[in-house]
Amino acid sequence: LTQIKPHMRILEIGCGAWSPIKIRCDEIGAHYEAIDYCKEYFAEPVVATRIENLADLSFENDSFDMVIGNQSLEHWAENGCTNKWGLYQCFRVCKMGGIVALNVPIHFHGTKIFLHGDFDDIQKLFVPYSDKVNLESWGYPSAPIPAVYYHPNINSLKNSPGYHLDIQAIKNKKTHPPF
């Protein structure tokens, strides 16, 4: 949130019904836009400025200083948008030198690379758009809170506690569709 400055143009992907990003933008005078694929989230209206799927993102190229996805990337495929296409869309609408900031749960749910915590494959998703990608884990190890093991009956995940991964990438390459 501290990276959001006055007059910046911010796009939030998968905003839900309450957004600390929107609150920050309103407080400091940044321009906030958001998409969500549904009109309600747990029977509350979403704060989205547009109801649309990331796969069909309607904003113009190079429109935003920052694109943020808070706990949404792991759900894109569930809604018909592959990780590669979704990242293309995020970087397409991000200005050169702008930031795409995402966070995802690891060993919890979502696409296989997040469920298995495959950092190499996660990093590779960003290569077409940035050579300045930072992956930072938080909540691992989870002390002082006891670790939570979400999938104790799956051998490859049995001893893998859940945690979160922050991903920040600076757009420093031209965007081209991934196919």
KEKE-3310 file (N, C-alpha, C; in steps of 0.2 Angstrom, whole numbers, plus 5000, padded with zeros to 4 digits):
npx = (5004:5010:5017:5008:5005:5000:4990:4993:4989:4979:4976:4966:4965:4952:4944:4934:4922:4927:4941:4957:4966:4958:4953:4966:4969:4958:4961:4973:4972:4974:4970:4958:4954:4945:4943:4931:4924:4912:4896:4893:4901:4900:4887:4888:4890:4902:4917:4921:4925:4922:4913:4920:4930:4947:4952:4947:4950:4947:4953:4964:4980:4995:4990:4990:4999:5002:4997:4987:4985:4977:4977:4971:4977:4979:4966:4963:4963:4952:4942:4942:4954:4970:4986:4997:4990:4983:4993:4999:4989:4989:5002:5001:4992:4999:5010:5026:5039:5031:5023:5018:5010:5007:5000:5000:4993:5003:5004:4991:4979:4972:4980:4991:5005:5005:4999:5009:5020:5030:5042:5051:5044:5034:5042:5046:5034:5034:5045:5044:5040:5047:5063:5065:5060:5053:5052:5044:5043:5030:5025:5031:5044:5030:5030:5026:5014:5006:5011:5001:4995:4988:4986:4987:4985:4991:5005:5016:5013:5012:5021:5022:5019:5006:5008:5011:5015:5023:5024:5032:5034:5043:5038:5048:5050:5043:5026:5020:5008:5006:5006)
npy = (4994:5006:5009:5015:5030:5048:5053:5042:5029:5015:4998:4985:4968:4957:4962:4960:4963:4972:4983:4986:4992:5001:5009:5015:5022:5031:5039:5045:5051:5044:5037:5025:5009:4994:4977:4963:4947:4944:4951:4951:4947:4935:4939:4953:4968:4970:4980:4984:4993:4989:4975:4961:4948:4944:4938:4945:4958:4975:4987:5000:4998:5001:5009:5010:5014:5004:4987:4977:4962:4954:4939:4933:4928:4914:4909:4913:4903:4895:4903:4903:4909:4908:4907:4912:4920:4929:4936:4942:4951:4959:4965:4971:4982:4989:5002:5006:5003:5002:4994:4977:4969:4955:4943:4926:4911:4898:4880:4878:4881:4882:4884:4871:4875:4884:4877:4867:4875:4879:4888:4890:4888:4898:4910:4909:4913:4927:4931:4935:4948:4955:4958:4961:4954:4950:4938:4935:4926:4925:4922:4910:4902:4899:4903:4914:4907:4892:4880:4877:4863:4859:4849:4835:4822:4820:4814:4822:4834:4833:4837:4850:4866:4879:4895:4912:4920:4934:4943:4954:4963:4973:4981:4980:4976:4975:4971:4956:4946:4929:4919)
npz = (5000:5003:4992:4983:4977:4977:4963:4955:4944:4947:4945:4951:4951:4953:4965:4975:4988:4997:4999:5004:4995:4987:4997:5001:4989:4988:5000:4997:4985:4973:4957:4956:4949:4946:4943:4943:4942:4945:4952:4965:4981:4993:4995:4996:4987:4975:4974:4962:4947:4935:4929:4924:4915:4918:4907:4896:4897:4897:4897:4890:4882:4892:4903:4917:4932:4942:4944:4953:4961:4973:4981:4970:4958:4959:4956:4943:4932:4936:4931:4918:4912:4908:4917:4910:4900:4908:4915:4904:4901:4912:4912:4899:4901:4910:4913:4905:4916:4926:4940:4943:4955:4964:4975:4982:4989:4994:4993:4997:4988:4971:4955:4949:4950:4961:4971:4973:4975:4966:4962:4952:4940:4943:4942:4929:4922:4922:4915:4901:4902:4912:4919:4932:4944:4960:4972:4987:5002:5014:5031:5032:5039:5050:5063:5076:5075:5074:5061:5047:5039:5024:5016:5021:5017:5004:4998:4992:4997:5010:5021:5019:5024:5023:5016:5011:4995:4990:4975:4965:4950:4939:4925:4911:4898:4882:4879:4872:4865:4872:4863)
capx = (5000:5014:5020:5003:5006:4995:4989:4995:4983:4980:4971:4965:4962:4949:4944:4930:4918:4931:4948:4961:4969:4953:4953:4972:4968:4954:4964:4978:4970:4976:4965:4957:4950:4945:4938:4929:4920:4905:4894:4893:4905:4897:4881:4890:4892:4910:4919:4924:4922:4920:4912:4923:4935:4953:4954:4944:4952:4945:4957:4969:4987:4999:4985:4991:5006:5002:4992:4988:4981:4977:4974:4967:4981:4978:4959:4961:4961:4945:4937:4944:4960:4976:4991:5000:4986:4981:4999:5000:4984:4991:5007:4998:4989:5004:5015:5033:5042:5026:5023:5013:5011:5002:5001:4996:4994:5007:5002:4984:4974:4973:4984:4996:5012:5005:4998:5016:5025:5035:5045:5054:5038:5031:5047:5046:5028:5036:5051:5042:5038:5051:5069:5066:5055:5055:5047:5046:5038:5029:5021:5034:5040:5024:5031:5024:5008:5008:5010:4995:4996:4982:4985:4991:4984:4994:5012:5020:5012:5011:5025:5022:5014:5004:5011:5010:5021:5022:5027:5033:5038:5043:5038:5053:5050:5037:5022:5018:5004:5010:5005)
capy = (5000:5012:5011:5019:5038:5052:5054:5036:5025:5009:4993:4980:4962:4953:4966:4958:4968:4977:4983:4991:4996:5006:5014:5019:5027:5036:5043:5049:5054:5040:5035:5017:5005:4987:4972:4957:4943:4943:4957:4951:4942:4933:4943:4960:4971:4971:4987:4984:4998:4985:4968:4958:4943:4946:4936:4950:4965:4980:4994:5002:4997:5006:5013:5010:5014:4998:4983:4973:4956:4952:4933:4932:4924:4907:4908:4915:4897:4893:4908:4903:4914:4905:4911:4916:4925:4934:4940:4946:4956:4963:4969:4975:4988:4992:5007:5004:5005:5001:4988:4972:4966:4950:4938:4920:4906:4892:4874:4879:4879:4885:4881:4867:4878:4887:4871:4863:4879:4878:4894:4891:4890:4905:4915:4909:4916:4934:4932:4939:4955:4959:4954:4963:4951:4949:4934:4935:4922:4928:4917:4903:4897:4902:4905:4910:4904:4885:4879:4873:4858:4859:4843:4829:4815:4820:4813:4827:4840:4831:4841:4857:4871:4884:4902:4917:4923:4941:4944:4961:4964:4980:4980:4983:4973:4976:4965:4953:4940:4923:4914)
capz = (5000:5003:4985:4980:4978:4974:4956:4952:4941:4950:4943:4955:4948:4958:4971:4980:4991:5002:4996:5007:4990:4985:5003:5001:4984:4990:5005:4995:4979:4967:4953:4957:4944:4948:4940:4946:4937:4948:4954:4972:4984:4999:4995:4996:4980:4974:4973:4955:4943:4929:4930:4918:4916:4916:4900:4891:4900:4892:4897:4885:4884:4895:4906:4924:4935:4946:4943:4959:4962:4980:4982:4964:4953:4959:4954:4936:4928:4937:4928:4910:4911:4910:4921:4905:4897:4913:4916:4898:4901:4918:4909:4893:4903:4915:4909:4905:4922:4931:4944:4943:4962:4966:4980:4981:4994:4992:4997:4999:4983:4965:4950:4952:4952:4967:4976:4974:4977:4960:4962:4945:4935:4944:4940:4922:4920:4922:4910:4895:4903:4917:4922:4938:4948:4967:4975:4994:5006:5021:5035:5032:5044:5052:5070:5082:5074:5072:5054:5045:5033:5021:5012:5024:5013:4998:4999:4990:5001:5017:5026:5016:5027:5019:5017:5005:4991:4986:4968:4962:4944:4936:4918:4908:4892:4878:4879:4866:4867:4874:4857)
cpx = (5004:5017:5015:5004:5001:4995:4991:4988:4984:4974:4971:4962:4959:4948:4940:4925:4921:4938:4952:4965:4964:4953:4960:4971:4964:4957:4969:4977:4973:4970:4964:4952:4950:4941:4937:4925:4913:4903:4894:4898:4902:4891:4882:4892:4899:4911:4922:4921:4920:4919:4915:4928:4941:4955:4952:4945:4951:4948:4962:4976:4990:4995:4986:4998:5007:4996:4993:4983:4982:4974:4969:4970:4979:4971:4958:4959:4954:4940:4939:4949:4966:4981:4995:4996:4984:4987:5000:4995:4986:4997:5005:4996:4993:5008:5022:5036:5037:5027:5017:5015:5005:5004:4997:4998:4998:5005:4995:4979:4976:4977:4989:5003:5011:5003:5005:5021:5031:5037:5048:5049:5035:5035:5046:5040:5030:5041:5049:5041:5043:5057:5070:5060:5057:5050:5049:5040:5037:5024:5024:5041:5035:5025:5029:5017:5010:5007:5004:4996:4989:4980:4989:4991:4988:5002:5016:5019:5011:5015:5026:5017:5012:5007:5009:5016:5019:5026:5027:5037:5038:5043:5043:5055:5043:5033:5020:5013:5008:5009:5005)
cpy = (5006:5014:5015:5026:5042:5053:5047:5033:5018:5004:4987:4974:4958:4956:4964:4964:4973:4977:4988:4995:5002:5012:5018:5024:5032:5041:5048:5053:5051:5038:5027:5015:4998:4983:4966:4953:4942:4950:4957:4946:4941:4938:4950:4962:4972:4978:4989:4990:4995:4978:4964:4953:4946:4944:4941:4957:4970:4987:4994:5000:5003:5011:5015:5010:5007:4994:4978:4968:4953:4945:4931:4927:4917:4905:4909:4909:4895:4897:4908:4908:4910:4910:4915:4922:4931:4939:4945:4952:4961:4968:4973:4982:4992:4996:5004:5007:5004:4995:4983:4968:4961:4946:4932:4916:4900:4886:4874:4877:4883:4881:4877:4870:4881:4882:4868:4868:4879:4885:4895:4892:4896:4910:4915:4913:4924:4936:4936:4946:4959:4954:4957:4960:4949:4944:4934:4931:4926:4922:4910:4905:4902:4904:4912:4906:4897:4884:4875:4869:4857:4852:4837:4823:4815:4820:4819:4833:4839:4835:4848:4862:4876:4891:4906:4919:4929:4941:4951:4961:4971:4978:4984:4980:4975:4970:4963:4947:4934:4918:4917)
cpz = (5000:4997:4981:4982:4975:4967:4952:4949:4943:4947:4948:4952:4954:4965:4976:4982:4996:5000:5000:5001:4988:4991:5003:4995:4985:4995:5002:4988:4973:4964:4954:4952:4947:4944:4944:4942:4939:4951:4962:4975:4991:5000:4996:4989:4980:4973:4966:4951:4936:4931:4923:4920:4914:4909:4895:4894:4895:4892:4892:4887:4888:4899:4914:4926:4939:4944:4949:4959:4969:4981:4976:4959:4953:4957:4946:4932:4929:4933:4920:4908:4913:4914:4915:4902:4902:4915:4910:4899:4907:4915:4903:4896:4908:4910:4910:4912:4928:4935:4943:4950:4963:4972:4980:4987:4991:4996:4999:4994:4977:4960:4953:4954:4959:4973:4978:4976:4972:4959:4955:4940:4936:4941:4932:4919:4918:4917:4904:4896:4908:4918:4929:4942:4955:4969:4983:4998:5012:5024:5034:5034:5047:5059:5071:5081:5072:5065:5053:5039:5030:5018:5015:5021:5006:4999:4998:4994:5008:5022:5023:5019:5022:5021:5011:5002:4988:4980:4966:4956:4941:4928:4914:4901:4888:4879:4873:4868:4868:4868:4851)
residu = (LEU:THR:GLN:ILE:LYS:PRO:HIS:MET:ARG:ILE:LEU:GLU:ILE:GLY:CYS:GLY:ALA:TRP:SER:PRO:ILE:LYS:ILE:ARG:CYS:ASP:GLU:ILE:GLY:ALA:HIS:TYR:GLU:ALA:ILE:ASP:TYR:CYS:LYS:GLU:TYR:PHE:ALA:GLU:PRO:VAL:VAL:ALA:THR:ARG:ILE:GLU:ASN:LEU:ALA:ASP:LEU:SER:PHE:GLU:ASN:ASP:SER:PHE:ASP:MET:VAL:ILE:GLY:ASN:GLN:SER:LEU:GLU:HIS:TRP:ALA:GLU:ASN:GLY:CYS:THR:ASN:LYS:TRP:GLY:LEU:TYR:GLN:CYS:PHE:ARG:VAL:CYS:LYS:MET:GLY:GLY:ILE:VAL:ALA:LEU:ASN:VAL:PRO:ILE:HIS:PHE:HIS:GLY:THR:LYS:ILE:PHE:LEU:HIS:GLY:ASP:PHE:ASP:ASP:ILE:GLN:LYS:LEU:PHE:VAL:PRO:TYR:SER:ASP:LYS:VAL:ASN:LEU:GLU:SER:TRP:GLY:TYR:PRO:SER:ALA:PRO:ILE:PRO:ALA:VAL:TYR:TYR:HIS:PRO:ASN:ILE:ASN:SER:LEU:LYS:ASN:SER:PRO:GLY:TYR:HIS:LEU:ASP:ILE:GLN:ALA:ILE:LYS:ASN:LYS:LYS:THR:HIS:PRO:PRO:PHE)
# end
